[in-house]
């Protein structure tokens, strides 16, 4: 005690000196770390808010397919005229590649008086064709009318064959299974290739197949 007083050092001064000797470096480092951590957290929050605010990517949606046009539908169909011994004669639209049997079925089917043995039900249909279903007991496949054999027309007399090289549109239209459209095709073929030299040339006319040619063989002449 005497030694302490002699040097001018009191217990209070000794406590203050002890506090001054405590290093402040660890406290300052901790505060700096806290500031850095707070800054990093603020940056992360800012980046996260930007990502959340970004609108979601939209997936492009393909436009709906356009419905098929009427032109495309018409190109795959044929229109035929069904007459004769059927329940509902008239014009009918059928798919491309349909047969005469399909046309007869669309017309309500053949009547009990129909003679289906006279037509080829398996023959393909052509656009604008006339399908004639004959009745039993009729003249051979429906002979041409008197108009077909009028004088000066190039055709034969009533009941005779129609001459393909000189027949008119009306005469050709009067033949069984030959409508106005097919008759015009015969005239177009004749104008392009000249006079007929054989009845078999009808096979080259669109809409006239082997079955129709057999049906017309006894009714026409070159």
C-alpha positions in Angstrom: 0.0 0.0 0.0 2.8 2.3 0.8 4.5 1.5 -2.4 1.3 2.3 -4.4 0.8 5.7 -2.9 4.4 6.6 -3.4 4.3 6.3 -7.1 1.0 8.2 -7.4 -1.1 5.2 -8.5 -4.5 4.8 -7.0 -6.8 1.7 -7.4 -9.1 3.8 -9.6 -6.3 4.7 -11.9 -5.2 1.2 -12.0 -8.7 0.0 -13.2 -8.8 2.7 -15.9 -5.5 1.6 -17.2 -6.7 -1.9 -17.4 -9.6 -0.9 -19.6 -7.3 1.0 -21.9 -5.3 -2.1 -22.4 -8.3 -4.1 -23.8 -8.0 -4.4 -27.6 -10.9 -3.0 -29.7 -9.9 -4.8 -32.9 -12.3 -7.8 -32.6 -15.3 -5.5 -32.0 -14.5 -3.4 -35.1 -14.1 -6.5 -37.3 -17.5 -7.9 -36.2 -19.2 -4.7 -37.0 -17.6 -4.6 -40.4 -18.7 -8.2 -41.1 -22.2 -7.3 -40.1 -22.2 -4.3 -42.5 -20.9 -6.5 -45.4 -23.5 -9.2 -44.6 -26.3 -6.6 -44.6 -25.1 -5.2 -47.9 -25.0 -8.7 -49.5 -28.5 -9.4 -48.2 -29.7 -6.2 -49.7 -28.2 -7.1 -53.1 -29.8 -10.6 -53.0 -33.2 -9.1 -52.1 -32.9 -6.6 -55.0 -31.9 -9.4 -57.5 -34.7 -11.6 -56.2 -37.3 -8.8 -56.6 -36.2 -8.3 -60.2 -36.5 -12.0 -61.0 -40.0 -12.2 -59.4 -41.1 -9.1 -61.3 -40.1 -10.5 -64.7 -43.1 -11.7 -66.6 -43.2 -15.4 -67.4 -42.1 -16.5 -70.9 -45.0 -17.0 -73.2 -45.1 -20.1 -75.4 -46.2 -19.2 -79.0 -49.5 -20.8 -79.9 -49.9 -22.1 -83.4 -52.9 -20.5 -85.2 -55.9 -22.8 -85.7 -55.9 -24.7 -89.0 -58.1 -23.1 -91.6 -61.2 -25.1 -92.5 -61.1 -26.8 -95.9 -62.5 -24.6 -98.6 -65.5 -25.4 -100.7 -63.3 -25.5 -103.8 -61.2 -28.4 -102.3 -64.4 -30.2 -101.3 -65.8 -29.8 -104.8 -62.6 -31.2 -106.4 -63.1 -34.5 -104.6 -66.8 -35.0 -105.5 -68.8 -35.7 -108.6 -72.4 -34.7 -109.5 -74.5 -37.2 -111.4 -78.1 -37.4 -112.7 -79.8 -40.6 -111.7 -83.0 -41.3 -113.7 -85.1 -44.3 -114.7 -86.3 -47.0 -112.4 -85.2 -45.6 -109.1 -87.3 -44.4 -106.1 -85.9 -40.9 -106.0 -84.4 -39.7 -109.3 -82.5 -36.5 -109.3 -79.1 -34.9 -109.0 -76.7 -36.3 -106.4 -73.2 -35.4 -105.2 -70.9 -38.4 -104.5 -67.3 -38.8 -103.6 -64.7 -39.2 -106.3 -64.3 -42.8 -107.2 -67.9 -43.8 -106.5 -69.6 -46.4 -108.6 -72.9 -46.6 -110.4 -74.2 -48.8 -107.5 -73.5 -45.9 -105.1 -75.5 -43.5 -107.3 -78.5 -46.0 -107.5 -78.4 -46.4 -103.7 -78.4 -42.6 -103.1 -81.4 -42.4 -105.4 -83.4 -44.7 -103.0 -82.4 -47.9 -104.7 -83.9 -49.6 -107.8 -87.6 -50.2 -108.1 -89.1 -53.7 -108.5 -89.4 -53.0 -112.3 -85.7 -52.2 -112.7 -83.6 -54.4 -114.8 -80.1 -54.0 -113.2 -78.7 -56.7 -115.5 -78.6 -54.1 -118.3 -76.1 -51.8 -116.4 -72.7 -52.3 -114.9 -73.1 -51.4 -111.3 -69.3 -51.5 -110.7 -68.5 -48.9 -113.4 -67.0 -45.7 -111.9 -68.9 -42.4 -112.1 -67.7 -39.3 -113.9 -68.7 -35.8 -113.1 -71.8 -34.7 -115.0 -72.7 -38.3 -116.0 -76.3 -39.4 -116.3 -77.1 -42.8 -114.8 -80.1 -44.5 -116.5 -81.6 -47.5 -114.7 -83.8 -49.2 -117.3 -87.0 -51.0 -116.7 -87.8 -54.6 -117.7 -89.4 -54.9 -121.2 -88.0 -51.6 -122.5 -86.4 -51.3 -125.9 -82.8 -52.2 -126.1 -81.3 -49.8 -123.5 -83.8 -47.1 -124.5 -83.5 -46.5 -128.2 -83.1 -42.8 -129.3 -86.2 -40.8 -129.9 -87.5 -39.7 -133.3 -85.6 -36.4 -132.9 -82.4 -38.4 -133.1 -83.3 -39.6 -136.5 -84.7 -36.5 -138.1 -83.6 -35.9 -141.7 -80.5 -33.8 -142.3 -79.3 -34.3 -138.7 -76.7 -36.9 -139.5 -78.4 -39.5 -137.4 -80.3 -42.6 -138.4 -84.0 -42.8 -138.8 -86.2 -43.5 -135.8 -84.9 -46.6 -134.1 -81.6 -46.6 -136.0 -78.2 -45.9 -134.7 -76.9 -42.4 -134.0 -73.9 -41.4 -136.1 -71.1 -40.1 -133.9 -69.4 -38.1 -136.6 -72.5 -36.0 -137.4 -74.8 -36.2 -134.4 -75.9 -33.1 -132.6 -75.8 -32.4 -128.9 -79.5 -33.3 -128.6 -79.1 -36.6 -130.4 -76.2 -37.6 -128.2 -78.0 -36.5 -125.1 -80.9 -38.8 -126.0 -78.7 -41.9 -125.7 -79.0 -43.9 -122.4 -76.4 -42.9 -119.9 -75.2 -39.9 -121.8 -76.2 -36.6 -120.3 -75.6 -33.1 -121.7 -72.2 -32.9 -120.1 -70.9 -36.2 -121.6 -72.6 -35.3 -124.9 -70.6 -32.1 -125.0 -67.4 -34.1 -124.3 -68.1 -36.3 -127.3 -68.5 -33.2 -129.5 -65.3 -31.7 -128.1 -63.5 -35.0 -128.8 -64.8 -35.0 -132.4 -63.8 -31.4 -132.9 -60.2 -32.1 -131.7 -59.6 -35.5 -133.4 -61.9 -35.4 -136.4 -64.7 -37.7 -137.4 -65.1 -41.0 -135.6 -63.8 -44.1 -137.5 -64.9 -46.6 -134.9 -67.4 -46.8 -132.0 -64.5 -48.0 -129.8 -63.2 -44.4 -129.9 -65.8 -43.5 -127.3 -63.7 -45.2 -124.7 -61.3 -42.3 -125.0 -64.0 -39.8 -124.1 -64.0 -38.8 -120.4 -67.0 -40.3 -118.6 -67.5 -43.2 -120.9 -66.0 -46.5 -119.7 -66.0 -50.1 -121.1 -69.4 -50.7 -119.5 -71.0 -47.7 -121.0 -69.4 -48.5 -124.4 -71.0 -51.9 -124.3 -74.3 -50.3 -123.6 -74.0 -48.0 -126.6 -72.5 -50.4 -129.1 -75.8 -51.2 -130.8 -77.2 -47.7 -130.6 -74.4 -45.7 -132.3 -72.3 -45.9 -135.4 -69.2 -44.0 -136.5 
